[in-house]
Amino acid sequence: MNERTNQYREYIETYLKDWYARFHHEPQSKLFESMEYSLLAGGKRLRPVFAFEFCRMCGADWKKAAPFAAAIEMIHTYSLIHDDLPSMDNDDYRRGRLTNHKVYGEAMAILAGDALLTDAFAVASTAGITDAIAVLAECAGSLGMVGGQVLDIMSEERVLTEQEVIDIQTRKTGALINAACVTGAMAGGASEAQIAAAGTFAGALGLAFQIRDDMLDVIGNAQELGKAVGVDGSKNTFVRLYGLEKCEELVQKYTEIAIDALSAFADTGYMTKLAKSLTARTV
């Protein structure tokens, strides 16, 4: 499992570095420096791993999913840069080091995020799969991640219902996981049934992942996580809604739903182990 994960991560790291290495001679080099500061800062690279593995589980060369894996990581990075801004979450650290705006200033951080989002579609277009680009756009935009962020901001002054919390998290966190799994499957030539199954897996795993993330904000270690903990105490998290014990039950429930959806694919041992490890993580 670790060998395959490392292979996927090393490949996407090289792919992203090579994509932007071509532009270092451009006069707006400070922009690329800011973009790469966040894009190449490491992280779990989970979304690219999902894209590669779903492509492989459909029987194709997993590298066919690379344009989508890269595009999703660029979109994810732009969202982190913007989330950290003073007008949003106002965070000083991300992945154990200063956030983008703390190093490059707010204006450059905003523009770096804008550029990463736009460039993502240039990368994705190289795969030549129009339907997959449409999925990517929907998951990233007003119906997906951005819409979830808006719902989150609008909810800050009141306590939400269960459905409202789910509405936020399936968009804010789950949408890009969905994009990774579905576009990866599409790059692999998936059937309609497999595309639907990839979406089901992503939706359930995304909820389990976010619930675990909310739990770690309460019980996690800041040094191990590479970010501050306890900052979401007043937000509408799953922990605030259910408490830790119920959250643990829900993590198990949604993990099982995700794993059951993998029956539409062949050779699912790796993805099954990965799903379980992610939803049981302590960092």
C-alpha positions in Angstrom: 0.0 0.0 0.0 2.7 2.5 0.9 4.7 1.7 -2.2 1.8 2.5 -4.5 0.8 5.6 -2.5 4.4 6.9 -2.7 4.5 6.2 -6.5 1.4 8.3 -7.0 2.6 11.1 -4.8 6.0 11.2 -6.4 4.5 11.3 -9.9 2.1 14.2 -9.1 4.9 16.2 -7.4 7.1 15.9 -10.5 4.1 16.6 -12.8 3.3 19.8 -11.0 6.9 21.0 -10.8 7.4 20.3 -14.5 4.2 22.2 -15.4 5.3 25.4 -13.8 9.1 25.1 -14.4 8.4 26.2 -18.0 7.3 29.6 -16.8 10.1 30.6 -14.5 11.5 33.0 -17.1 8.3 35.0 -17.3 8.5 38.6 -15.9 5.7 37.8 -13.4 8.1 35.4 -11.7 7.0 36.5 -8.2 3.5 35.2 -9.0 4.8 31.8 -9.8 7.0 31.8 -6.7 3.9 32.5 -4.6 1.9 29.8 -6.4 4.6 27.2 -6.0 5.2 28.1 -2.4 1.8 26.7 -1.6 1.3 24.2 -4.4 4.6 22.4 -3.8 4.4 22.5 0.0 3.7 18.8 0.3 0.6 17.5 2.0 -1.1 14.2 1.6 -2.0 14.5 -2.1 -5.1 12.5 -1.4 -7.1 13.8 -4.3 -4.5 12.8 -6.9 -4.2 9.4 -5.3 -7.9 9.0 -5.7 -7.8 10.0 -9.3 -5.0 7.7 -10.2 -6.4 4.7 -8.4 -9.9 5.0 -9.8 -8.4 5.2 -13.3 -6.4 2.1 -12.5 -9.4 0.2 -11.1 -11.2 0.8 -14.4 -8.4 -1.1 -16.2 -6.5 1.8 -17.7 -3.0 3.2 -17.3 -3.3 5.3 -14.2 -1.2 8.1 -15.6 -4.0 9.0 -18.0 -5.6 10.7 -15.0 -2.6 13.0 -14.4 -4.2 16.1 -16.0 -7.2 15.8 -13.6 -5.1 14.9 -10.6 -2.9 18.0 -11.2 -5.9 20.2 -11.8 -7.7 19.1 -8.7 -4.6 19.7 -6.6 -4.2 23.2 -8.0 -7.8 24.0 -7.2 -7.4 22.5 -3.7 -4.3 24.7 -3.2 -6.0 27.8 -4.4 -8.9 27.2 -1.9 -6.4 26.8 0.9 -4.6 30.0 0.1 -7.9 31.9 0.0 -9.3 30.2 3.1 -6.2 31.4 5.1 -6.7 35.0 4.2 -7.7 37.5 7.0 -11.2 38.0 5.4 -11.8 34.2 5.7 -10.2 32.0 8.4 -7.3 34.4 9.1 -4.7 31.6 9.7 -1.0 32.2 10.1 0.2 28.6 9.5 -0.6 25.9 7.0 1.2 22.5 6.8 3.6 23.6 9.5 4.8 26.9 7.9 3.6 30.4 7.3 0.5 30.8 5.1 0.9 32.4 1.7 -0.3 35.8 2.6 2.0 36.0 5.5 5.0 35.5 3.2 3.8 37.3 0.0 1.1 39.7 1.2 -2.6 39.5 0.7 -2.8 40.9 -2.8 -0.3 38.4 -4.2 -1.9 35.5 -2.3 -5.3 36.4 -3.8 -3.8 36.5 -7.3 -1.8 33.3 -6.8 -5.1 31.6 -5.9 -6.8 33.1 -8.9 -4.0 31.9 -11.2 -4.0 28.4 -9.8 -7.8 28.0 -10.3 -7.6 29.3 -13.9 -4.5 27.3 -14.8 -6.2 24.1 -13.4 -8.5 24.1 -16.4 -5.7 24.5 -18.9 -4.1 21.4 -17.4 -7.3 19.4 -17.3 -8.0 20.3 -21.0 -4.9 18.4 -22.1 -6.7 15.1 -21.3 -9.3 15.9 -24.0 -12.3 14.6 -22.0 -14.9 17.4 -22.1 -17.4 15.7 -19.8 -14.8 15.3 -17.1 -13.9 19.0 -17.3 -17.6 19.8 -16.8 -17.5 17.6 -13.7 -14.4 19.4 -12.4 -16.0 22.8 -13.0 -19.2 21.9 -11.2 -17.4 20.4 -8.2 -15.1 23.4 -7.9 -17.6 26.2 -8.5 -20.9 27.7 -7.1 -22.6 24.3 -6.9 -19.6 22.7 -5.2 -16.7 23.8 -3.2 -17.3 27.6 -3.5 -20.9 27.1 -2.7 -20.0 25.1 0.4 -17.7 27.9 1.6 -20.5 30.4 1.2 -22.9 28.3 3.2 -20.2 28.0 5.9 -19.8 31.8 6.1 -23.5 32.4 6.2 -23.9 29.9 9.0 -21.4 31.5 11.4 -24.0 33.3 13.5 -26.4 30.4 14.3 -26.5 26.7 15.1 -27.3 24.5 12.1 -29.4 21.5 11.7 -27.9 18.1 10.7 -28.9 18.6 7.1 -27.4 22.1 6.9 -24.0 20.8 8.2 -24.1 18.0 5.7 -25.0 20.5 2.9 -21.9 22.5 3.8 -19.4 19.7 4.1 -20.5 17.7 1.0 -19.7 20.8 -1.0 -16.9 22.4 0.9 -14.8 19.2 1.4 -16.6 16.5 -0.5 -16.9 18.1 -3.8 -13.2 17.9 -4.8 -13.0 14.3 -3.5 -15.9 13.6 -5.8 -14.1 15.4 -8.7 -11.0 13.3 -8.1 -12.8 9.9 -8.0 -15.2 10.6 -10.9 -12.7 12.3 -13.3 -10.2 9.5 -12.5 -12.8 6.9 -13.4 -13.7 8.8 -16.6 -10.1 9.0 -17.6 -10.0 5.2 -17.2 -13.0 4.7 -19.5 -15.5 3.9 -16.7 -19.0 2.7 -17.4 -22.0 4.8 -16.3 -22.4 2.4 -13.3 -18.8 2.8 -12.3 -19.0 6.6 -12.6 -22.0 6.5 -10.3 -20.2 4.2 -7.9 -17.2 6.5 -7.8 -19.5 9.4 -6.9 -21.1 7.3 -4.1 -17.7 6.3 -2.7 -16.5 9.9 -2.8 -19.7 11.3 -1.1 -19.5 8.8 1.8 -15.7 9.0 2.2 -15.8 12.7 2.1 -18.3 12.8 5.0 -16.3 10.3 7.0 -13.1 12.3 6.3 -14.6 15.6 7.4 -16.1 14.2 10.6 -12.7 12.8 11.5 -11.1 16.1 10.7 -13.6 17.9 13.0 -12.8 15.3 15.7 -9.1 16.0 15.3 -9.6 19.7 15.8 -10.8 18.8 19.3 -8.5 15.9 20.2 -5.6 16.3 17.8 -2.0 17.5 18.4 -1.2 20.8 16.7 2.5 19.8 16.1 1.5 16.5 14.4 -1.3 18.1 12.4 0.8 21.0 11.2 -1.9 23.5 12.0 -3.7 25.0 15.0 -6.3 23.0 16.8 -9.3 24.1 18.7 -10.0 26.8 16.2 -13.4 25.4 15.1 -15.0 25.2 18.5 -17.6 27.9 17.7 -18.2 26.7 14.2 -20.9 24.4 13.0 -18.8 21.2 13.0 -20.0 17.6 13.3 -18.5 17.4 16.8 -20.6 20.4 17.9 -23.7 18.8 16.4 -23.2 15.2 17.6 -20.4 15.0 20.2 -17.3 12.8 19.8 -18.9 9.4 20.5 -21.7 9.8 17.9 -19.1 11.2 15.4 -17.0 8.0 15.8 -20.1 5.9 14.9 -20.8 8.1 11.9 -17.2 7.7 10.7 -17.7 4.0 10.7 -21.1 4.2 9.0 -19.9 6.3 6.1 -16.7 4.4 5.7 -18.7 1.2 5.2 -20.9 2.9 2.6 -17.9 4.0 0.7 -16.2 0.6 0.7 -19.5 -1.1 -0.4 -19.5 1.2 -3.4 -16.2 -0.2 -4.6 -17.9 -3.5 -5.6 -18.4 -1.9 -9.1 -14.7 -2.1 -9.7 -12.0 -4.8 -9.8 -8.9 -5.1 -7.6 -10.2 -2.8 -4.9 -7.9 -3.9 -2.0 -5.7 -0.8 -2.1 -8.6 1.6 -2.1 -10.3 -0.3 0.7 -7.2 -0.1 2.9 -6.7 3.5 2.0 -10.3 4.5 2.9 -10.0 2.7 6.3 -6.7 4.4 7.1 -7.9 7.9 6.2 -11.0 7.7 8.3 -9.1 6.2 11.3 -6.2 8.7 11.1 -4.8 10.6 14.1 -3.0 13.3 12.0 
